């Protein structure tokens, strides 16, 4: 009986350590946006049609002293991104820019400034969202984090990204597009 109790306590300890690691803000970016060459996400609903579009992590590359991943629909149409702690950065014109900040609490805001000429996008973070949709099959993702980008004083430019833990982006949305995750492939760690 004592051995069973010790075993049960050990198993509970392991699960609590894993759970705490995922909840730790420093690990959330990697939990919500798994980056590894070969990972892919296929979306349906491109501009209100039945077309699908697939985003991939095409390659991994050392740029300067940082490891970046090319994320896009083809080698010609990618963005270089990397995870550092609880944040995702984009490399834009040789400059690293904060894109997604998973360390922010529910309701928090921060600014995204992709270029000196584009203006500062206000980013609103919403946590613990449930994302549900039906695209011929019902999908439901719990504990999502949503990033809503808005360029003040501009019309029809809003866009958002909802991320599910262990999956990645489950919904791209905005004035001109609404993409829903149809399937995905994530490489094991």
Buried (B, 14 or more C-beta within 10 A) or exposed (E): EEEEEEEEEEEEEEEEEEEEEBEEBEBBBBBBBBBEEEBBBBBBBBEEEEEBBBBBBBBBEEEEEEEBBBBBEEEEEBEBBBBBBBBBBBBBEEEBEBBBBBBBEEEEEBEBBBEEEEBEBBBBBBBEBEBEBEBEEEBEBEBBBBBBBBBEEEEEBBBBBBBBBEBBBBBBBBEEBBBBBBEBEBEEE
